[in-house]
Amino acid sequence: MSEAEQNKALSQQEVLEGIRWNEAGLLPAVVQDADSLEVLMFAYMNKESLQLSLESGQTWFWSRSRGELWHKGGTSGNTQAITSIHYDCDSDTLLVKVVPEGPACHTGETSCFFRELPLSNPAAAKGAKGGTGAVSARPELNDSARFAVLGELERVIAEREAERPEGAYTTYLFDKGVDKILKKVGEEASETIIAAKNKDNAELRLEVSDLIYHLLVLLQERKLPLDEIMDELSLRHERPRRD
């Protein structure tokens, strides 16, 4: 039996007993949007806040600056409904997937990680063979691993359509119907064009991500599997070129 399979057989209490808290009795927690998979925020949990999170189904943290428990959204209303909690191979860091009720950042931004540190020598600046085309920033991954997130996102979107969890943005889109989804696709396409025109790759990355997400929502609404899109692209690639 693999370690992953062994872990699935553990009870919640057994897992908690194996958690490795730091010297201050805290555990780093990365919070991720369960729909878009965007990292929303980083905070710390102690044993009490983790237990409250498990019992309430919403995120609770420990504020190191205030020295007190902190219910995310308790004041602002921007709560986070927990869909799953994962812990890493060293049992000393949590990944909390949530359905956010509102922005995670106190600035009003969706994610606390909305600012970018420019790289001195971006890995994708030149093609792999000396050309000028964009290449993968993660060449160690094969194509299947690189694009696995698309399949996972498609699965999550289909799940949201079926279950319609209250407060989820994807639920809102499906409830409003295809006209609303099409409007969002158009908006994100326009914002993608503007970002490209402004030669702002940081913004372009964000806008293309938004566009792909909304296109996947549209495909789910139309019951058109992403596999059929990939098949069509493969067929086009295999056709004789006419140029």
C-alpha positions in Angstrom: 0.0 0.0 0.0 1.4 3.4 -1.0 1.8 6.2 1.6 -1.0 8.1 0.0 -3.3 5.1 0.4 -2.2 4.6 4.0 -3.0 8.2 4.7 -6.6 7.8 3.4 -7.1 5.1 6.0 -6.2 7.4 8.9 -8.9 9.0 11.1 -9.1 12.8 11.5 -7.7 12.4 15.1 -4.8 10.3 13.8 -3.9 12.9 11.2 -4.0 15.7 13.7 -1.7 13.8 16.1 0.9 13.6 13.3 0.9 17.3 12.5 4.2 19.0 13.2 3.6 22.4 14.8 6.5 24.9 14.9 8.1 26.2 18.1 5.3 28.7 18.5 2.6 26.1 18.2 1.7 27.4 14.7 1.2 25.9 11.3 1.5 27.8 7.9 -1.7 27.6 5.9 -2.0 28.4 2.2 -5.5 29.2 1.1 -6.5 28.3 -2.5 -9.8 29.0 -4.4 -11.3 25.5 -5.0 -12.8 26.7 -8.3 -10.1 28.7 -10.0 -7.2 27.2 -8.1 -5.8 30.7 -7.5 -3.8 31.1 -4.3 -5.8 33.6 -2.2 -3.8 34.2 1.0 -1.3 32.9 3.5 -1.8 32.8 7.3 -1.1 30.7 10.4 -3.3 28.3 12.3 -2.8 27.0 15.9 -4.5 23.9 17.2 -7.6 25.8 18.3 -8.1 27.6 15.0 -7.6 24.4 13.0 -10.2 22.6 15.2 -12.6 25.5 14.7 -12.1 25.4 11.0 -12.8 21.7 11.0 -15.9 22.0 13.1 -17.4 25.2 11.5 -16.4 24.5 7.8 -15.0 28.0 7.6 -11.5 29.3 7.9 -10.1 30.3 11.3 -6.6 31.5 11.9 -4.3 32.7 14.6 -3.3 36.4 14.3 0.3 36.7 15.4 0.2 40.5 15.5 -3.0 40.6 17.7 -2.3 37.4 19.6 -5.9 36.2 19.1 -8.1 33.8 17.1 -9.3 35.3 13.8 -12.4 34.2 11.9 -11.8 35.1 8.3 -14.7 37.3 7.1 -16.2 37.5 10.6 -16.3 41.3 10.4 -16.2 41.9 6.6 -18.5 39.0 5.6 -15.9 37.7 3.2 -15.9 34.2 4.7 -14.3 31.1 3.2 -16.2 27.8 3.0 -13.7 25.0 3.3 -14.0 22.2 0.6 -10.8 20.3 1.7 -7.7 20.5 3.8 -4.4 18.9 2.6 -1.1 18.7 4.5 2.3 18.3 2.9 4.8 15.4 3.0 6.5 16.9 6.1 3.2 17.4 7.9 4.1 21.0 8.7 2.1 23.0 6.1 -1.6 23.1 5.2 -3.3 23.7 1.9 -6.8 24.8 2.5 -9.2 24.8 -0.6 -12.2 27.1 -0.2 -15.2 28.7 -1.8 -14.7 32.4 -1.0 -17.7 34.6 -0.2 -15.7 37.7 -1.3 -12.1 39.0 -1.8 -9.4 37.5 0.4 -7.3 40.6 0.7 -8.1 43.5 2.9 -7.3 45.8 -0.1 -10.3 44.4 -1.9 -8.2 42.4 -4.3 -9.3 38.8 -4.9 -5.9 37.4 -3.8 -3.4 38.9 -1.4 -0.7 38.0 -4.1 -1.6 40.6 -6.6 1.8 42.3 -6.8 4.7 40.8 -8.8 8.4 41.0 -8.3 10.0 41.4 -11.8 12.5 38.7 -12.7 16.0 39.6 -13.8 16.1 36.8 -16.4 12.7 35.3 -17.1 13.0 31.6 -18.1 10.5 32.0 -21.0 12.3 34.9 -22.6 13.6 32.9 -25.6 12.5 29.7 -27.4 14.1 26.4 -26.4 16.1 26.3 -29.6 17.2 29.9 -29.6 14.0 31.2 -31.2 11.9 34.0 -29.9 8.7 32.1 -29.2 7.3 31.4 -25.7 8.3 28.1 -24.0 7.2 26.4 -20.9 8.6 27.9 -17.7 8.5 24.3 -16.3 10.4 22.2 -18.8 10.8 19.4 -16.3 7.1 18.5 -16.7 5.7 16.6 -19.6 2.7 17.9 -21.5 0.2 15.7 -19.5 1.5 17.2 -16.2 1.7 20.7 -17.5 -1.9 20.8 -18.5 -3.4 18.6 -15.8 -4.8 21.7 -14.1 -7.2 22.2 -17.0 -8.7 18.8 -16.5 -9.0 19.4 -12.8 -10.6 22.8 -13.3 -13.1 21.2 -15.8 -14.0 18.6 -13.2 -14.5 21.2 -10.4 -16.7 23.4 -12.7 -18.9 20.4 -13.5 -19.1 19.6 -9.8 -20.1 23.2 -9.1 -22.9 23.0 -11.7 -24.3 19.8 -10.3 -24.1 20.8 -6.6 -24.5 24.6 -6.8 -22.7 25.5 -3.4 -24.1 28.7 -2.0 -21.8 31.7 -2.4 -19.6 30.2 -5.1 -18.9 32.4 -8.1 -19.3 29.5 -10.5 -22.7 28.8 -9.0 -23.6 32.4 -9.6 -22.7 32.1 -13.3 -24.7 28.9 -13.8 -27.7 30.4 -12.0 -27.6 33.5 -14.2 -27.4 31.4 -17.4 -25.6 31.4 -20.7 -26.2 35.1 -21.4 -24.3 36.1 -18.3 -21.5 33.6 -19.1 -21.2 34.9 -22.6 -21.0 38.5 -21.3 -18.1 37.5 -19.0 -16.3 35.7 -21.8 -16.6 38.9 -23.9 -15.4 41.1 -21.0 -12.4 38.9 -20.3 -11.5 38.7 -24.0 -11.5 42.5 -24.2 -9.3 42.8 -21.1 -6.9 40.2 -22.6 -6.6 42.3 -25.7 -6.0 45.5 -23.7 -3.3 43.8 -21.6 -1.5 42.4 -24.7 -1.8 45.8 -26.4 -0.2 47.4 -23.3 2.6 44.9 -23.4 1.9 44.0 -19.8 2.6 40.3 -19.5 1.8 40.2 -15.7 -1.7 41.5 -16.5 -1.9 39.4 -19.6 -1.3 36.2 -17.6 -4.1 37.1 -15.2 -6.6 38.1 -17.9 -5.9 34.9 -20.0 -6.4 32.8 -16.9 -9.8 34.5 -16.3 -10.7 34.0 -20.0 -9.8 30.3 -19.9 -11.8 29.8 -16.7 -14.9 31.5 -18.2 -14.5 29.5 -21.5 -14.5 26.3 -19.4 -17.7 27.4 -17.7 -19.2 28.1 -21.1 -18.2 24.6 -22.4 -19.8 23.0 -19.3 -23.0 25.0 -19.8 -23.1 23.8 -23.4 -22.1 20.2 -22.4 -19.1 20.4 -24.8 -16.2 18.4 -23.2 -12.7 20.0 -23.3 -11.5 16.7 -24.9 -13.5 17.6 -28.0 -11.7 20.9 -28.2 -8.3 19.2 -27.8 -9.3 16.6 -30.5 -10.1 19.5 -32.9 -6.8 21.1 -32.2 -5.0 17.8 -32.9 -6.8 17.4 -36.2 -5.9 20.9 -37.3 -2.3 20.3 -36.4 -2.2 17.0 -38.4 -3.8 18.6 -41.6 -1.4 19.5 -44.4 -0.3 23.2 -44.3 -1.4 25.4 -47.1 1.1 28.3 -46.6 
